[in-house]
Amino acid sequence: MVCGGFACSRHSLIILNVIYIIVSLILIGVAAYGRVVAVVTSLTLVGSLIACGVFLFLIALVGLLGAVKHNQVLLFFYMIILFILFLLQFSLACACLAVNSEQKDSLAEHGWMMSSNLTRSEVQAQFDCCGFKLSNLPQNDPLGHPQCDISAQCCKDSNDPCCTGAYGNSSDPNIHCPCQPCFDVLQPLIYNAFSVTGGLGLFFSFTEVIGVWVTIRYRNQKDPTLNPSAYL
């Protein structure tokens, strides 16, 4: 992109910031997809990328205003904040892509353990599953679950103990459950959330470097429509 004139730099920066607004909405939407799984409350990396998307949206509005008005102060802070955002987003995206399968499973398990019975019931209803990995655990177990007959369709009209919670407060390895464990349903969603969010975050972070470069050029150019002595 060879762009040496003032008008070209201005238009390039305006277009870039419009793209940033679109990118921020995409990043927020894709990262929020990973949060749709209510139990995965411990996926802070994905949540942090949502915050980056919101911040990118706001800073793009500042950059858009600075580009239109050729405001030196706005462009300076825009340039600095955009570079910091690039470093943050790049690091978070790399971290999302670097998380291995065992760590993802551990994060999901931790999210289930930290969730309330209400949240677990919502997950069981949404994904038509029962329990996390084992359906024969009582509610008072860290990986236990509330009764499934009030939430999961697979437990409707079923008298199995995992559905009714009739096995009491002790686990029974011989309990049969008509529903699949929630972990089997959530696992591919969690893996996909990390991969897609990290990949998009990494790709879009490099466009922010272009924004910093264009801003530096634009700040150092004189507006030909203004009095040249204003820059002396």
C-alpha positions in Angstrom: 0.0 0.0 0.0 1.9 3.0 -1.3 0.2 6.0 0.0 2.2 9.2 0.3 -0.4 12.0 0.1 -2.3 13.6 3.0 -5.7 12.7 1.6 -4.6 9.1 0.9 -3.3 8.6 4.4 -6.5 10.1 5.8 -8.8 7.9 3.8 -6.6 4.8 4.6 -6.9 5.5 8.3 -10.6 6.1 8.1 -11.1 2.8 6.2 -8.8 1.0 8.7 -10.9 2.1 11.6 -14.1 1.1 9.9 -12.5 -2.3 9.4 -11.5 -2.3 13.1 -15.1 -1.7 14.1 -16.2 -4.6 12.0 -13.4 -6.8 13.3 -14.2 -5.9 16.9 -17.8 -7.0 16.4 -16.6 -10.3 14.8 -14.1 -10.9 17.6 -16.8 -10.2 20.3 -19.3 -12.5 18.5 -16.9 -15.4 18.0 -15.4 -15.1 21.5 -18.9 -14.9 23.0 -19.7 -18.1 21.2 -17.2 -19.8 23.6 -19.1 -18.3 26.5 -22.5 -19.6 25.4 -21.6 -22.8 27.2 -22.7 -21.5 30.6 -20.6 -23.9 32.6 -17.3 -22.8 31.1 -17.0 -19.9 33.5 -13.3 -20.5 33.9 -12.3 -19.8 30.3 -10.8 -16.4 31.2 -8.7 -16.3 28.1 -11.8 -16.3 25.9 -13.4 -13.7 28.1 -10.3 -11.5 27.9 -10.5 -11.6 24.1 -14.1 -10.4 24.4 -12.8 -7.4 26.4 -10.1 -6.8 23.7 -12.9 -6.7 21.1 -14.9 -4.2 23.1 -11.8 -2.1 23.7 -10.9 -2.2 20.0 -14.4 -1.0 19.1 -14.0 2.0 21.4 -10.5 2.9 20.3 -11.5 2.6 16.7 -14.1 5.3 17.3 -11.4 7.5 18.7 -9.2 6.8 15.7 -12.0 7.5 13.4 -12.6 10.9 15.0 -8.9 11.7 15.1 -8.5 10.8 11.4 -11.5 12.9 10.3 -10.3 16.0 12.3 -6.6 15.3 12.0 -6.4 15.9 15.7 -2.8 15.4 16.9 -3.7 14.6 20.5 -6.3 12.0 19.6 -4.1 10.4 17.0 -1.2 10.2 19.5 -3.2 8.4 22.2 -4.9 6.3 19.6 -1.5 5.2 18.2 -0.1 4.3 21.7 -3.3 2.5 22.9 -3.6 0.6 19.6 -0.1 -0.7 19.9 -0.7 -1.8 23.6 -3.9 -3.5 22.4 -1.9 -5.3 19.7 0.5 -6.7 22.3 -2.3 -7.7 24.6 -4.4 -9.3 21.9 -1.5 -11.1 20.3 -0.5 -12.6 23.7 -4.0 -13.7 24.5 -4.5 -15.2 21.1 -1.2 -17.1 21.3 -2.2 -18.3 24.8 -5.6 -19.6 23.5 -3.8 -21.5 20.7 -1.2 -22.9 23.1 -3.6 -24.5 25.6 -3.4 -28.2 25.1 -6.2 -30.8 25.4 -5.5 -31.7 29.0 -5.6 -28.0 30.1 -8.8 -27.4 28.2 -10.4 -30.4 29.9 -9.1 -29.2 33.3 -10.5 -25.7 32.7 -13.9 -27.2 31.8 -13.9 -29.4 34.9 -13.0 -26.5 37.1 -15.8 -24.5 35.5 -18.3 -27.2 36.4 -17.0 -27.4 40.0 -17.4 -23.7 40.4 -20.9 -23.6 38.9 -24.0 -23.5 40.9 -26.7 -26.2 40.6 -28.9 -23.7 38.8 -26.1 -23.2 36.1 -25.6 -27.0 35.9 -29.3 -27.5 35.4 -29.3 -24.9 32.6 -26.4 -26.7 30.9 -28.2 -30.0 31.2 -31.3 -28.5 29.7 -29.5 -26.7 26.9 -27.4 -29.7 25.8 -29.7 -32.5 26.8 -27.2 -34.2 29.0 -26.8 -35.3 32.6 -23.8 -34.9 34.9 -20.4 -33.9 33.9 -18.3 -37.0 33.3 -20.1 -39.4 35.6 -23.9 -39.4 36.1 -23.8 -41.5 39.3 -22.4 -38.7 41.6 -24.7 -37.0 44.2 -25.2 -33.2 44.3 -22.8 -32.8 47.2 -19.9 -34.1 45.2 -17.7 -31.4 43.5 -18.4 -33.0 40.1 -22.0 -33.9 41.0 -25.2 -32.7 39.4 -28.8 -31.8 40.2 -31.5 -34.2 39.2 -31.9 -34.3 35.4 -35.6 -35.0 35.0 -36.5 -31.3 35.5 -34.1 -30.1 32.8 -32.9 -32.7 30.3 -35.3 -34.1 27.7 -33.4 -37.4 27.7 -34.6 -37.9 31.3 -38.3 -37.1 30.8 -40.5 -39.9 32.0 -37.5 -41.8 33.2 -37.2 -43.3 36.7 -33.5 -43.9 36.5 -31.7 -42.7 39.7 -29.4 -40.3 37.7 -32.6 -38.5 36.5 -34.5 -38.4 39.8 -31.5 -38.1 42.2 -33.0 -41.0 44.2 -29.6 -42.6 44.9 -29.1 -40.2 47.8 -25.7 -38.8 48.8 -23.4 -41.7 47.8 -22.3 -42.7 44.3 -23.3 -46.0 42.8 -21.2 -47.4 39.9 -24.0 -49.6 38.7 -26.4 -46.8 38.0 -27.6 -46.6 34.4 -28.4 -43.2 32.9 -30.2 -42.7 29.6 -28.4 -39.4 29.0 -24.8 -38.8 27.8 -22.5 -36.9 30.1 -22.3 -33.2 29.6 -18.5 -33.3 29.2 -18.9 -35.4 26.0 -21.2 -32.6 24.5 -19.2 -29.7 25.8 -15.7 -30.9 24.9 -15.8 -30.2 21.1 -17.4 -26.8 21.7 -14.7 -25.8 24.2 -11.9 -27.0 21.8 -13.5 -25.1 18.9 -14.0 -22.0 21.0 -10.2 -21.8 21.8 -9.1 -22.6 18.2 -11.5 -20.2 16.4 -11.1 -17.3 19.0 -7.3 -17.7 19.1 -6.9 -17.9 15.4 -9.1 -14.9 14.6 -7.5 -12.9 17.5 -4.0 -13.6 16.1 -4.9 -12.8 12.5 -6.7 -9.5 13.3 -4.0 -8.4 15.8 -1.5 -7.9 12.9 -3.9 -5.4 11.2 -3.4 -3.2 14.3 0.3 -2.9 13.5 -0.7 -1.5 10.1 -3.0 1.0 11.9 -0.1 2.2 14.0 2.2 2.7 11.0 -0.5 4.6 9.0 -1.2 6.8 12.1 2.5 7.7 12.4 2.6 8.8 8.8 -0.6 10.7 9.0 0.4 12.6 12.1 3.5 13.9 10.4 1.8 15.1 7.3 0.4 18.7 6.9 -3.1 19.4 6.0 -2.9 21.3 2.7 -6.2 23.0 3.4 -4.9 24.7 6.5 -2.5 27.6 7.1 1.1 26.1 6.8 2.2 28.4 9.6 0.0 26.5 12.1 2.6 23.7 12.0 5.6 25.9 12.7 
